[in-house]
Amino acid sequence: MKFPLMTALLSAMALYGCAGQGTAAGNSSWQKLTFAGAGTATVLDKAPLAEAALEVQALSGQGLRLVNTQGKTLASLDAGYESLDSRALGGQWLISAVDTVAQKADLLLVSAAGQFATAVTLPSRPYPVDAACLFQDDGGNSFVFLISEDGIGEQWLVASQQQVLAEPLSLRTLPLPPQATFCAVDDVAGLLYVNEESQGVWAYPAAAEADTLRLPVAQRAPFGTLGDETASVAVVPGGVLVTDPSTSQLHLYRRQGEQWQLAQSLALPDLGDPEQLRVSPAAGGFEIAVRDDDSGEWYQRRVDWQAGDQGAEPGLPYVKAAVQSEPVRGFGDAADDPAIWVDARSPQRSLILGTNKKLGLKVYNLEGELLQSLDIGRLNNVDVRQGVVLDGQSLDLAVASHRDNNSLSLFVIDPLTGRVRHAADLPTDLADIYGICLYQPSTDKLYAFANSKDGTVVQYHIAADGADFQADAVRRWRLASQPEGCVADDSGRRLFVGEEDVGVWAFAADADASTEQHAVVMAGASLKADVEGLALYHRGAGLSPLLVVSSQGNDSYLVIDSEPPYRQLANFRVGINAAEAIDGSSETDGLDVSSANLGGIWSEGILVVQDGRNRLPQAQQNFKLVPWSAIAPLLREVSAP
C-alpha cells in the first residue's frame, strides 16, 4: 500500500533547504533560514509538493508563490493566505490555504505545468475558520478538516480516486475543544491532531467512518508536562511534534498504541510567538522548521529519530454501496437488522425489511425508499422465509425479536402486493430476547432460533391453526457469553451463531439434534469483536453457501466458506461512493444477503448492511445496499491457502 503522507515526506527531502533557505545546523543547534526571491516579504507558511522539488509559499502582502529549488518563482496567486497544507493528487497537488483575515479556507490545485487553479469552492461557513488540514485515506479519497477556535470542526470530501469533485460533500461535524487553532493529519495512522491552546493536544480518528472520540496526546500540568500554552503541531513518522510557547520548548511525542510518550524536548530559539511548524525527513531522523510570528523569522534544526510502529492497520479492499435507504427515525443507535424479501413475480419489486429498534419494522424498496412503517415497539432482529405451508396455507413470513415483551413478532407479506402486516406476537420464556433467525427444513415446517443476552438459545416450532399462530420451545442450550446474530442453512440443516466477544459457532439445526458446538471463525486477526450480523449467500447446486459476517470491531465484513474447514474467502469494507454521495458503512449490526437475480445491478445478488454511522452528510442511521457483483471479484478459490 502507498501512504500519501510518507510519499510527501520522502519527496520533501529535496525541498527543505530549497529556495536558498540555508542548511541544517546539525543535531543540537538552530539556524536561521532565508528565502531567496522573497525580498522583504515574510514567509508565513510553506508546503512542499510531493514528488516534485517545488514548494508553495504564503508571503505577507504578496499571496502565494510556487518556487523551485533555486528560489525562482514559477507561479503566483494574489490572496491573503497564511496557513498551508498539501497532498499529491493524480499528477497535480491539492493545497488547502487559510485566509486568516477573511477566516475562510480555499482549496487550490497546482498543475503539473506549475500553475495555480481553484480546485473546489467550499460553501461559506457560519463560523470563523482558523485552520485547515488535508487527509488522504487508503481508499483513494481526499478530505479537508476545517477547524475553528469556537470549538467547531467539519470534515469535507473534496476528491475521490485522484479526481477533484465538482462539488465538495459535507461528511460530518466534529465537536472540538475551544481555542483550537492548529491541526495536522497523520495519513498513515489515520489521526487528526488538534491543539487546545490552554490545555494541550488531542487526537481524533480521521477516517470517514471512524467513531467520534478523542484521545489525549499531551496535556498541561498537572495532567502532563506542557506549560500554559499549546500552539502548532506537526506529524512525524510514528509521533507528533508540539510547540510549547510558554516554556519555549518543542516536545516530541512517540505514539504507542492509544497513548503518546514524551520522547524528547528541544529548547526553542528566542522566539516571541512560535507559530507555523514544518517537518521534513533527513537521514536517521528529520528536520524541523518553526516560524516566529513576532519577528517573521524561520529557524531550522535536525533531530535524530527512529520512527518505530506507525500504527497503520493492514489495508482492506473497498466495495461501494449503490443505494442507501432513507435514514430511520430517531437519533442514536436505532437501525439494526435487515432481511430481504424476494418478489418471485417481479424481482425488481423485492423488499428490504429493516428493524428500527426504537420503533418497529420499516419496509424499503430496492431504491431505498420507505414504503411502510409498522411501529409496534422495539424490534431488534428480523428474518424472512417464503412459501411456508402452515395449516394448509402458503405464507411469506417475517419474524422479529420484540424486546418490549420478549416475544416473536410475526408478520405476513402479501406475495401479490408486497404489503406487510403484523399478524401476531408469540410469547417466549426468554428474560431478555435479542437475536433471532428462522429455519425451514421442509416446506411445512418452520422454526425460530431466539437468543438472550445471558447466552441462552431457544429453538421454537412455529405453527398455525387458521389465523392463529403459536410458538413452542423444542430445544434449548446456552453459550458462555452474549450472542446475537445467527443464520440457518435450511438445506444443510445447520445453524450459525455469533457469540459477540468470541466468534462464530456451528450447530446442528434439527430439533432433536445435539447442541454440540463447532468453531467456525474466532475473533482475532480478521474478525474483530463484536461479532454481529450473519447471512448466507447460496451459490447453487453442488456449492456450499458462503457465510457473510459483520466484523464490527474494524468496520469490515468477512466471507467464509460455510463448510469445514471454513476457509476465509474475502475480507472487505464498504467505502465511499462519491458519485452517488453515499458514504461507507461502519459499526454494522445486522446484515442480509441474497443470491437471487433481482435485475439490473442486482443480477448477481445483493448485500444489505446496517450503517451505524451514516454520513455524507451526517444523519440518522440507515441501510446500505451493495451489489454482489462488486464483492464477487474479491473471492478467492475455496482451495486457496
C-alpha positions as CSV (number, residue, x, y, z in Angstrom):
1,M,0.0,0.0,0.0
2,K,1.2,3.5,-0.7
3,F,0.7,6.0,2.1
4,P,0.3,9.6,0.8
5,L,1.9,11.3,3.9
6,M,5.1,9.2,3.6
7,T,5.3,10.0,-0.1
8,A,5.1,13.7,0.7
9,L,7.7,13.5,3.4
10,L,10.2,11.5,1.4
11,S,9.9,13.7,-1.6
12,A,10.4,16.7,0.6
13,M,14.0,15.7,1.3
14,A,15.0,17.6,-1.8
15,L,12.8,20.6,-0.7
16,Y,13.9,21.5,2.7
17,G,16.7,24.0,2.4
18,C,15.5,24.8,-1.1
19,A,15.0,28.3,-2.4
20,G,18.2,29.4,-0.7
21,Q,16.8,28.5,2.7
22,G,20.1,27.6,4.2
23,T,21.3,24.3,5.5
24,A,20.6,22.4,8.7
25,A,22.8,23.3,11.7
26,G,23.3,19.8,12.9
27,N,21.8,17.8,15.7
28,S,22.0,20.4,18.5
29,S,21.6,23.9,17.2
30,W,19.1,26.1,15.4
31,Q,19.9,28.0,12.3
32,K,18.0,31.0,10.8
33,L,16.6,30.4,7.4
34,T,16.4,32.8,4.5
35,F,14.2,32.6,1.4
36,A,15.6,33.5,-2.0
37,G,13.3,35.7,-4.0
38,A,11.1,36.6,-1.1
39,G,12.5,40.1,-0.8
40,T,11.3,42.0,2.2
41,A,8.1,39.9,2.5
42,T,7.7,37.5,5.4
43,V,7.1,33.8,4.5
44,L,4.1,33.0,6.6
45,D,4.0,29.3,5.7
46,K,5.3,26.8,3.2
47,A,4.2,23.5,1.9
48,P,6.3,21.0,-0.1
49,L,4.8,19.4,-3.2
50,A,5.1,15.6,-3.1
51,E,7.2,14.0,-5.9
52,A,8.5,17.4,-7.1
53,A,11.3,19.7,-6.0
54,L,8.8,22.5,-5.6
55,E,7.3,24.4,-2.7
56,V,4.3,26.7,-2.2
57,Q,4.9,29.7,0.0
58,A,2.5,32.1,1.5
59,L,4.0,35.6,1.7
60,S,2.7,38.6,3.7
61,G,1.1,41.1,1.3
62,Q,2.0,39.1,-1.8
63,G,-0.2,36.0,-1.7
64,L,1.1,32.6,-2.8
65,R,4.1,31.7,-4.9
66,L,5.4,28.5,-6.3
67,V,9.1,28.2,-6.2
68,N,11.8,25.7,-7.3
69,T,15.0,24.7,-5.6
70,Q,16.8,27.8,-6.8
71,G,14.1,30.1,-5.3
72,K,12.7,31.0,-8.8
73,T,9.0,32.0,-8.7
74,L,7.2,29.8,-11.2
75,A,3.7,31.0,-10.5
76,S,1.9,33.3,-8.1
77,L,-1.6,34.0,-6.8
78,D,-2.7,37.2,-5.2
79,A,-4.5,36.2,-1.9
80,G,-4.2,36.7,1.8
81,Y,-3.3,33.2,2.8
82,E,-1.3,32.2,5.8
83,S,-1.7,28.5,6.7
84,L,-1.0,25.8,4.1
85,D,-1.2,22.1,3.7
86,S,-0.6,19.9,0.6
87,R,-1.1,16.4,-0.8
88,A,-0.3,14.8,-4.2
89,L,-3.4,14.2,-6.3
90,G,-3.3,12.5,-9.7
91,G,-0.2,14.2,-11.1
92,Q,-1.2,17.5,-9.5
93,W,-1.1,18.9,-6.0
94,L,-4.0,19.8,-3.7
95,I,-3.4,22.8,-1.5
96,S,-5.5,23.9,1.5
97,A,-5.0,27.6,2.2
98,V,-6.5,29.6,5.1
99,D,-7.2,33.3,4.7
100,T,-6.8,34.4,8.3
101,V,-8.3,37.8,7.6
102,A,-11.5,36.5,5.9
103,Q,-11.3,33.5,8.2
104,K,-12.1,31.0,5.5
105,A,-10.4,28.2,3.7
106,D,-9.8,27.7,0.0
107,L,-8.7,24.6,-1.9
108,L,-6.4,25.0,-4.8
109,L,-4.6,22.9,-7.3
110,V,-1.1,23.2,-8.6
111,S,-0.9,21.6,-12.0
112,A,1.9,19.5,-13.3
113,A,2.7,22.6,-15.5
114,G,3.2,24.7,-12.3
115,Q,0.0,26.8,-12.4
116,F,-2.4,27.6,-9.7
117,A,-6.1,26.9,-10.1
118,T,-9.2,26.7,-7.9
119,A,-9.7,23.0,-7.0
120,V,-13.2,23.2,-5.4
121,T,-15.0,26.0,-3.6
122,L,-16.2,25.3,-0.1
123,P,-19.5,26.8,0.9
124,S,-19.3,29.9,3.2
125,R,-19.2,28.6,6.8
126,P,-21.2,30.1,9.7
127,Y,-18.1,30.2,11.8
128,P,-14.5,31.5,11.5
129,V,-12.1,29.0,10.0
130,D,-8.8,29.2,11.9
131,A,-7.1,26.2,10.4
132,A,-7.5,23.6,7.6
133,C,-5.6,20.4,7.1
134,L,-5.8,17.7,4.4
135,F,-6.2,14.0,4.8
136,Q,-5.9,11.1,2.3
137,D,-7.2,7.7,3.2
138,D,-6.3,4.2,1.9
139,G,-9.5,4.2,-0.2
140,G,-8.3,6.9,-2.6
141,N,-10.3,9.7,-1.0
142,S,-9.1,13.2,-0.1
143,F,-10.7,15.3,2.7
144,V,-10.2,18.7,4.3
145,F,-10.8,19.3,8.0
146,L,-11.9,22.8,8.9
147,I,-11.0,23.9,12.4
148,S,-12.5,26.9,14.4
149,E,-11.4,28.2,17.8
150,D,-15.1,28.3,18.6
151,G,-15.0,24.5,19.1
152,I,-16.4,23.6,15.7
153,G,-14.8,21.1,13.3
154,E,-16.0,19.8,10.0
155,Q,-14.8,17.1,7.6
156,W,-15.4,17.5,3.8
157,L,-14.8,15.1,1.0
158,V,-13.1,17.0,-1.8
159,A,-11.6,14.4,-4.1
160,S,-12.1,10.7,-4.9
161,Q,-10.0,8.3,-6.9
162,Q,-7.5,11.1,-7.7
163,Q,-10.2,13.3,-9.1
164,V,-11.4,16.6,-7.6
165,L,-15.2,16.5,-7.0
166,A,-17.4,19.0,-8.9
167,E,-18.9,20.0,-5.5
168,P,-17.4,19.2,-2.1
169,L,-19.5,16.9,0.1
170,S,-20.0,17.5,3.8
171,L,-19.1,14.3,5.6
172,R,-19.5,15.1,9.3
173,T,-19.1,17.6,12.1
174,L,-16.7,17.2,14.9
175,P,-17.1,18.6,18.4
176,L,-13.7,20.2,19.1
177,P,-12.3,21.9,22.1
178,P,-12.4,25.7,22.3
179,Q,-9.2,27.6,21.4
180,A,-8.4,25.1,18.6
181,T,-6.3,26.9,16.1
182,F,-3.8,24.3,14.7
183,C,-4.2,20.9,13.2
184,A,-2.3,18.2,11.3
185,V,-3.2,14.8,10.0
186,D,-1.2,11.6,10.1
187,D,-2.4,9.8,6.9
188,V,-0.7,6.6,7.8
189,A,-2.2,6.2,11.3
190,G,-5.5,8.0,10.3
191,L,-5.3,10.5,13.1
192,L,-6.2,14.2,13.2
193,Y,-4.2,16.2,15.8
194,V,-5.8,19.4,17.2
195,N,-4.4,21.8,19.8
196,E,-6.4,23.3,22.6
197,E,-4.4,26.4,23.5
198,S,-4.8,26.3,27.2
199,Q,-5.0,22.6,27.7
200,G,-2.9,20.5,25.3
201,V,-3.2,18.4,22.1
202,W,-5.9,15.8,21.2
203,A,-6.0,13.1,18.6
204,Y,-9.2,12.2,16.7
205,P,-9.7,9.2,14.3
206,A,-9.7,10.8,10.8
207,A,-11.3,8.0,8.8
208,A,-14.6,8.8,7.2
209,E,-16.4,6.1,9.1
210,A,-14.5,6.5,12.4
211,D,-16.1,6.9,15.7
212,T,-16.2,10.5,17.1
213,L,-13.9,10.3,20.0
214,R,-10.7,12.0,21.2
215,L,-7.5,10.7,22.8
216,P,-5.2,12.9,25.0
217,V,-1.8,13.3,23.4
218,A,-0.1,15.9,25.6
219,Q,-1.7,17.9,28.4
220,R,-0.6,20.8,30.6
221,A,0.5,20.3,34.2
222,P,-0.6,18.7,36.4
223,F,-2.0,16.2,33.9
224,G,1.0,16.3,31.7
225,T,4.3,18.2,31.0
226,L,3.1,21.1,28.9
227,G,3.1,24.7,30.0
228,D,0.2,27.1,30.0
229,E,0.0,27.4,26.2
230,T,0.0,24.9,23.3
231,A,0.4,26.1,19.7
232,S,1.2,24.4,16.4
233,V,1.5,20.6,15.8
234,A,3.3,18.6,13.1
235,V,3.3,15.0,12.2
236,V,6.5,12.9,12.2
237,P,6.6,9.2,11.4
238,G,5.2,7.4,14.5
239,G,4.7,10.5,16.5
240,V,3.9,14.2,16.7
241,L,5.6,17.5,17.5
242,V,4.0,20.1,19.7
243,T,5.2,23.7,20.3
244,D,5.0,24.9,23.9
245,P,5.5,28.7,23.7
246,S,5.0,29.3,27.5
247,T,8.2,27.2,28.2
248,S,10.0,27.9,24.9
249,Q,10.2,24.3,24.1
250,L,9.3,21.9,21.3
251,H,8.1,18.5,22.5
252,L,8.4,15.3,20.5
253,Y,5.9,12.5,21.4
254,R,6.1,8.9,20.3
255,R,2.9,7.0,19.7
256,Q,2.4,3.7,21.5
257,G,-1.0,2.3,20.7
258,E,-3.5,4.8,22.0
259,Q,-1.0,6.6,24.2
260,W,1.8,9.0,23.5
261,Q,5.0,9.1,25.4
262,L,7.3,12.2,25.6
263,A,10.5,11.2,23.8
264,Q,12.4,14.4,23.6
265,S,12.2,18.1,24.4
266,L,14.1,20.8,22.5
267,A,14.7,24.3,23.6
268,L,13.3,26.8,21.1
269,P,15.4,29.7,19.9
270,D,14.4,33.1,21.4
271,L,11.0,33.2,19.8
272,G,8.3,35.6,20.9
273,D,5.5,33.7,19.4
274,P,6.3,30.3,17.7
275,E,3.6,29.7,15.1
276,Q,4.0,27.5,11.9
277,L,5.8,24.2,12.3
278,R,7.1,22.2,9.4
279,V,8.9,18.8,9.2
280,S,10.9,17.1,6.5
281,P,12.8,13.8,6.6
282,A,16.6,13.6,6.9
283,A,19.0,10.6,7.2
284,G,18.4,9.0,10.6
285,G,15.7,11.5,11.6
286,F,14.1,14.7,10.3
287,E,14.5,18.4,10.2
288,I,12.2,20.9,11.9
289,A,11.4,24.4,10.8
290,V,9.5,26.8,13.0
291,R,8.4,30.4,12.4
292,D,8.3,33.2,15.0
293,D,5.1,35.1,14.4
294,D,6.5,38.2,16.2
295,S,9.7,38.6,14.0
296,G,8.6,36.6,11.0
297,E,11.9,34.6,11.1
298,W,12.2,30.9,10.4
299,Y,14.6,28.6,12.3
300,Q,15.6,25.1,11.4
301,R,17.4,22.2,13.1
302,R,18.0,18.4,12.7
303,V,16.7,15.7,15.1
304,D,17.6,12.1,15.3
305,W,14.5,9.9,15.3
306,Q,13.6,6.3,14.7
307,A,10.0,6.0,13.6
308,G,9.1,2.6,15.1
309,D,5.5,1.4,14.8
310,Q,3.4,4.0,12.9
311,G,0.1,2.5,13.8
312,A,-1.1,1.6,10.3
313,E,-3.6,-1.3,10.1
314,P,-3.4,-3.7,7.2
315,G,-5.3,-2.3,4.3
316,L,-8.6,-4.0,3.1
317,P,-10.3,-3.7,-0.3
318,Y,-13.3,-1.5,-0.6
319,V,-16.6,-2.0,-2.3
320,K,-19.3,0.7,-2.8
321,A,-22.9,0.8,-1.9
322,A,-25.0,1.6,-5.0
323,V,-28.1,2.6,-3.0
324,Q,-28.9,3.6,0.6
325,S,-32.1,3.6,2.4
326,E,-33.8,6.7,3.9
327,P,-32.5,7.4,7.4
328,V,-34.5,5.9,10.2
329,R,-36.5,8.0,12.6
330,G,-34.7,8.5,15.9
331,F,-31.2,9.5,16.7
332,G,-28.5,7.3,18.2
333,D,-28.4,3.6,17.8
334,A,-31.7,2.9,16.1
335,A,-31.4,0.9,12.8
336,D,-30.4,-2.7,13.4
337,D,-31.1,-5.7,11.2
338,P,-32.3,-6.1,7.6
339,A,-34.0,-9.0,5.9
340,I,-34.6,-9.4,2.1
341,W,-38.0,-10.5,0.7
342,V,-37.7,-11.6,-3.0
343,D,-40.7,-10.9,-5.2
344,A,-40.7,-14.0,-7.4
345,R,-43.0,-12.4,-10.0
346,S,-41.2,-9.1,-10.3
347,P,-37.8,-9.4,-8.7
348,Q,-37.1,-5.7,-9.2
349,R,-40.0,-5.1,-6.7
350,S,-38.3,-7.0,-3.9
351,L,-38.2,-5.5,-0.5
352,I,-35.8,-4.8,2.4
353,L,-37.4,-5.2,5.8
354,G,-35.3,-3.4,8.4
355,T,-35.7,-3.1,12.2
356,N,-35.7,0.2,14.0
357,K,-35.1,-1.0,17.5
358,K,-36.7,2.1,19.0
359,L,-39.9,1.9,16.9
360,G,-40.6,-1.2,14.9
361,L,-40.3,-2.5,11.4
362,K,-39.5,-0.5,8.2
363,V,-40.1,-1.6,4.7
364,Y,-38.0,-0.3,1.8
365,N,-37.8,-0.9,-1.9
366,L,-34.6,-1.5,-3.8
367,E,-34.2,2.3,-4.4
368,G,-34.1,2.7,-0.6
369,E,-37.4,4.5,-0.4
370,L,-39.5,3.9,2.7
371,L,-42.8,2.2,1.8
372,Q,-44.2,1.1,5.2
373,S,-43.7,1.7,8.9
374,L,-45.0,-0.8,11.3
375,D,-44.3,0.9,14.6
376,I,-45.2,-1.8,17.1
377,G,-42.3,-1.4,19.5
378,R,-38.6,-2.3,20.0
379,L,-37.8,-4.9,17.3
380,N,-34.2,-6.0,17.3
381,N,-33.5,-8.7,14.6
382,V,-35.7,-9.9,11.7
383,D,-35.6,-12.9,9.3
384,V,-37.8,-13.9,6.4
385,R,-38.9,-17.3,4.9
386,Q,-41.1,-17.6,1.8
387,G,-43.6,-20.3,0.8
388,V,-44.1,-21.7,4.3
389,V,-47.1,-24.0,4.4
390,L,-48.8,-23.8,7.7
391,D,-52.3,-25.3,8.3
392,G,-52.6,-25.7,4.5
393,Q,-51.8,-22.1,3.6
394,S,-48.6,-21.0,1.8
395,L,-47.3,-17.9,3.5
396,D,-44.4,-15.5,3.2
397,L,-43.4,-14.7,6.8
398,A,-41.1,-12.4,8.6
399,V,-40.3,-12.9,12.3
400,A,-38.7,-10.3,14.6
401,S,-37.5,-10.3,18.2
402,H,-39.6,-7.9,20.2
403,R,-37.7,-6.6,23.2
404,D,-40.7,-4.8,24.8
405,N,-42.5,-8.0,25.6
406,N,-39.8,-10.7,24.9
407,S,-41.9,-12.1,22.1
408,L,-41.6,-13.3,18.5
409,S,-43.4,-10.7,16.3
410,L,-44.8,-12.4,13.2
411,F,-45.5,-10.6,10.0
412,V,-47.3,-11.8,6.9
413,I,-46.1,-10.5,3.5
414,D,-48.6,-10.5,0.7
415,P,-46.8,-12.1,-2.3
416,L,-49.0,-10.2,-4.8
417,T,-48.7,-6.7,-3.4
418,G,-45.7,-6.8,-1.1
419,R,-47.7,-5.3,1.7
420,V,-46.6,-6.3,5.2
421,R,-49.0,-6.8,8.1
422,H,-48.4,-7.5,11.7
423,A,-50.1,-10.9,12.5
424,A,-49.1,-11.9,16.0
425,D,-46.8,-11.6,19.0
426,L,-45.8,-15.1,20.1
427,P,-44.6,-15.1,23.8
428,T,-41.2,-16.7,24.7
429,D,-39.7,-17.6,28.1
430,L,-36.6,-15.6,27.5
431,A,-35.8,-12.9,30.0
432,D,-34.1,-10.5,27.5
433,I,-34.7,-11.6,23.9
434,Y,-32.1,-10.3,21.5
435,G,-31.2,-12.1,18.2
436,I,-33.4,-14.3,16.0
437,C,-33.2,-16.3,12.8
438,L,-35.5,-18.7,11.0
439,Y,-35.0,-22.3,9.9
440,Q,-37.2,-24.1,7.3
441,P,-36.1,-27.7,6.9
442,S,-39.1,-28.5,4.7
443,T,-42.0,-26.7,3.1
444,D,-44.4,-27.3,6.0
445,K,-42.0,-26.8,9.0
446,L,-40.7,-23.5,10.4
447,Y,-38.5,-22.9,13.4
448,A,-37.2,-19.8,15.0
449,F,-34.0,-19.6,17.0
450,A,-34.1,-16.8,19.5
451,N,-31.3,-15.9,21.9
452,S,-31.0,-13.8,25.1
453,K,-28.2,-11.6,26.4
454,D,-27.4,-14.2,29.1
455,G,-26.3,-16.6,26.3
456,T,-29.5,-18.7,26.2
457,V,-30.6,-20.0,22.8
458,V,-34.1,-21.5,22.4
459,Q,-35.5,-23.2,19.3
460,Y,-39.2,-22.6,18.8
461,H,-41.5,-24.5,16.5
462,I,-43.9,-22.1,14.8
463,A,-47.3,-23.5,13.8
464,A,-50.7,-22.2,12.8
465,D,-54.3,-23.0,13.4
466,G,-56.3,-21.0,10.9
467,A,-55.4,-17.3,11.6
468,D,-53.8,-18.2,15.0
469,F,-50.1,-18.7,15.3
470,Q,-48.2,-20.3,18.2
471,A,-44.6,-21.0,19.1
472,D,-43.5,-23.9,21.2
473,A,-40.0,-24.4,22.6
474,V,-38.4,-27.7,21.4
475,R,-34.7,-27.3,22.3
476,R,-32.5,-25.0,24.4
477,W,-28.9,-24.6,25.3
478,R,-26.5,-21.8,26.5
479,L,-23.4,-20.1,25.2
480,A,-20.8,-18.8,27.6
481,S,-21.5,-15.2,26.8
482,Q,-23.8,-12.9,24.8
483,P,-24.9,-14.0,21.3
484,E,-27.0,-12.1,18.8
485,G,-26.5,-12.7,15.1
486,C,-27.5,-16.1,13.7
487,V,-28.5,-17.7,10.4
488,A,-29.7,-21.2,9.4
489,D,-28.7,-23.2,6.4
490,D,-32.0,-24.9,5.5
491,S,-30.7,-27.4,3.1
492,G,-27.5,-28.1,5.1
493,R,-29.5,-28.4,8.3
494,R,-27.0,-26.2,10.2
495,L,-27.2,-23.2,12.4
496,F,-24.5,-20.5,12.7
497,V,-24.5,-18.3,15.8
498,G,-22.3,-15.3,16.6
499,E,-21.0,-15.0,20.2
500,E,-20.2,-11.3,20.2
501,D,-16.9,-11.3,22.0
502,V,-15.7,-14.8,20.9
503,G,-16.5,-15.8,17.4
504,V,-18.9,-17.8,15.2
505,W,-20.1,-21.3,16.1
506,A,-21.9,-24.0,14.0
507,F,-24.6,-26.3,15.4
508,A,-26.9,-28.9,14.0
509,A,-30.2,-27.2,13.4
510,D,-32.8,-30.0,13.8
511,A,-34.9,-30.0,16.9
512,D,-33.8,-33.5,18.0
513,A,-30.0,-32.9,17.3
514,S,-27.1,-32.5,19.7
515,T,-26.2,-29.0,20.8
516,E,-22.5,-29.7,20.4
517,Q,-20.8,-26.5,19.0
518,H,-18.1,-26.3,16.4
519,A,-15.8,-23.4,15.9
520,V,-16.2,-21.6,12.5
521,V,-14.1,-18.5,13.0
522,M,-12.9,-16.9,16.2
523,A,-12.2,-13.3,16.9
524,G,-8.6,-12.4,16.1
525,A,-6.7,-11.1,13.2
526,S,-9.5,-10.8,10.7
527,L,-12.7,-11.0,12.8
528,K,-12.8,-8.2,15.3
529,A,-15.3,-8.2,18.1
530,D,-18.1,-7.5,18.3
531,V,-19.3,-10.3,16.0
532,E,-22.6,-9.1,14.7
533,G,-24.8,-9.9,11.7
534,L,-24.6,-13.3,9.9
535,A,-26.1,-14.3,6.5
536,L,-25.7,-17.0,3.8
537,Y,-25.2,-16.4,0.1
538,H,-26.5,-19.5,-1.7
539,R,-24.3,-20.3,-4.8
540,G,-26.4,-23.1,-6.2
541,A,-26.4,-26.8,-6.5
542,G,-23.1,-28.5,-5.7
543,L,-21.6,-25.5,-4.0
544,S,-21.6,-24.7,-0.3
545,P,-23.2,-21.4,0.8
546,L,-21.0,-18.5,1.7
547,L,-21.2,-17.2,5.2
548,V,-21.0,-13.4,5.5
549,V,-20.1,-12.0,8.9
550,S,-20.1,-8.4,10.2
551,S,-16.8,-7.7,11.9
552,Q,-17.9,-4.7,13.9
553,G,-14.7,-4.1,15.7
554,N,-12.9,-3.0,12.5
555,D,-15.9,-2.0,10.3
556,S,-15.4,-4.8,7.9
557,Y,-17.1,-7.9,6.5
558,L,-15.8,-11.5,6.2
559,V,-16.9,-14.0,3.6
560,I,-16.3,-17.6,4.7
561,D,-17.0,-21.0,3.1
562,S,-19.7,-22.4,5.3
563,E,-18.3,-25.9,5.1
564,P,-15.3,-27.1,7.1
565,P,-12.5,-26.1,7.2
566,Y,-14.3,-22.8,6.9
567,R,-11.8,-21.1,4.7
568,Q,-11.9,-17.3,4.6
569,L,-12.5,-16.1,1.1
570,A,-12.7,-12.3,1.4
571,N,-12.4,-9.5,3.9
572,F,-13.6,-6.1,2.8
573,R,-15.0,-2.8,3.8
574,V,-17.9,-0.7,2.3
575,G,-16.4,2.6,1.3
576,I,-17.5,5.9,-0.1
577,N,-19.4,6.1,-3.4
578,A,-18.6,9.8,-4.2
579,A,-20.5,9.7,-7.5
580,E,-23.8,8.9,-5.7
581,A,-22.9,10.8,-2.5
582,I,-23.2,7.6,-0.4
583,D,-20.9,7.1,2.5
584,G,-19.4,3.8,3.5
585,S,-20.7,1.7,6.3
586,S,-19.4,1.2,9.8
587,E,-20.3,-0.3,13.2
588,T,-22.6,-2.7,11.4
589,D,-25.1,-4.6,13.5
590,G,-27.2,-6.8,11.2
591,L,-26.9,-7.7,7.6
592,D,-28.6,-9.9,5.0
593,V,-27.6,-11.2,1.6
594,S,-29.4,-12.8,-1.3
595,S,-28.1,-14.6,-4.5
596,A,-31.4,-14.1,-6.3
597,N,-31.3,-12.2,-9.6
598,L,-33.2,-9.0,-8.8
599,G,-32.4,-7.4,-12.1
600,G,-30.1,-4.6,-13.2
601,I,-27.1,-4.1,-10.9
602,W,-28.6,-6.7,-8.6
603,S,-28.4,-9.5,-11.2
604,E,-25.8,-11.4,-9.1
605,G,-27.5,-10.7,-5.8
606,I,-27.4,-8.1,-3.1
607,L,-25.8,-7.5,0.3
608,V,-27.7,-5.2,2.7
609,V,-25.8,-3.9,5.8
610,Q,-26.9,-1.6,8.6
611,D,-24.8,1.5,8.8
612,G,-24.1,2.6,12.3
613,R,-22.6,6.0,11.3
614,N,-24.5,7.5,8.4
615,R,-22.6,10.4,6.9
616,L,-22.1,12.4,3.7
617,P,-23.9,14.3,5.2
618,Q,-24.2,13.3,8.9
619,A,-27.7,11.9,9.5
620,Q,-29.6,9.1,11.4
621,Q,-28.6,5.5,10.8
622,N,-29.7,3.7,7.7
623,F,-29.1,0.6,5.5
624,K,-26.6,0.3,2.6
625,L,-27.3,-1.8,-0.5
626,V,-24.2,-3.3,-2.2
627,P,-24.3,-5.3,-5.5
628,W,-22.9,-8.8,-5.0
629,S,-21.1,-8.2,-8.4
630,A,-18.8,-5.8,-6.5
631,I,-17.9,-8.5,-4.0
632,A,-17.5,-11.5,-6.3
633,P,-14.2,-10.4,-7.7
634,L,-12.7,-10.3,-4.2
635,L,-13.5,-14.0,-3.5
636,R,-10.6,-16.4,-3.6
637,E,-10.9,-20.0,-4.6
638,V,-12.1,-22.3,-1.8
639,S,-8.8,-24.2,-2.1
640,A,-6.7,-21.1,-1.6
641,P,-4.4,-21.1,1.4
